[in-house]
Amino acid sequence: MEQKEFWNIFQQCLSGLKPKQLEVFLAKEIHGMNNEDICKDFTLSPTNVWVLLHRARLFLSNCLKTRWLF
């Protein structure tokens, strides 16, 4: 039951990401793409991929802390 609740909250948090952050995060963390392929597929620089992933992870971390852990 707790796992189902967690995934529902995680989905809600994902929906709060900006579209490009969401695309890059899903490509990296769900689909397992490497950064080089993400750069090619999304026409992004390595720095931009890093920034998008960093911001997505920060947002998700904060969202989960407020909605799940407390």
C-alpha positions in Angstrom: 0.0 0.0 0.0 2.8 2.4 0.9 4.6 1.7 -2.4 1.4 2.5 -4.4 1.0 5.8 -2.4 4.6 6.7 -3.0 4.3 6.2 -6.8 1.2 8.3 -6.9 3.0 11.1 -5.1 6.0 10.6 -7.4 3.8 11.0 -10.4 2.3 14.2 -9.0 5.8 15.5 -8.4 6.9 14.6 -12.0 3.9 16.5 -13.3 5.4 19.6 -11.7 8.6 19.5 -13.8 9.0 21.8 -16.8 8.5 19.8 -20.0 12.2 19.7 -21.1 13.2 18.7 -17.5 10.7 15.9 -17.6 11.8 14.6 -21.0 15.5 14.6 -20.0 14.9 13.1 -16.6 12.7 10.3 -18.0 15.3 9.6 -20.7 18.1 9.4 -18.2 16.5 7.8 -15.1 13.7 5.7 -16.6 14.9 4.8 -20.0 18.6 4.5 -19.0 19.9 6.7 -21.8 23.5 8.0 -21.5 24.2 11.7 -21.5 25.8 11.6 -25.0 22.6 10.1 -26.5 20.4 12.6 -24.7 22.5 15.4 -26.1 22.1 14.1 -29.6 18.4 13.2 -29.3 17.3 16.5 -27.7 19.9 18.7 -29.4 21.3 19.9 -26.1 24.8 20.6 -24.9 26.3 18.4 -22.1 26.1 21.4 -19.7 22.5 21.9 -20.5 21.7 18.3 -19.9 23.5 18.4 -16.6 21.6 21.6 -15.6 18.2 20.1 -16.6 18.9 16.9 -14.6 20.2 18.8 -11.6 17.1 21.0 -11.5 14.7 18.1 -12.0 16.4 16.1 -9.2 16.3 19.1 -6.8 12.6 19.8 -7.6 11.7 16.1 -7.1 13.7 15.8 -3.9 11.9 18.9 -2.4 8.5 17.7 -3.7 9.0 14.3 -2.2 10.2 15.6 1.1 7.2 17.8 1.5 4.6 15.3 0.2 5.9 11.9 1.3 8.4 12.1 4.1 6.5 14.6 6.3 
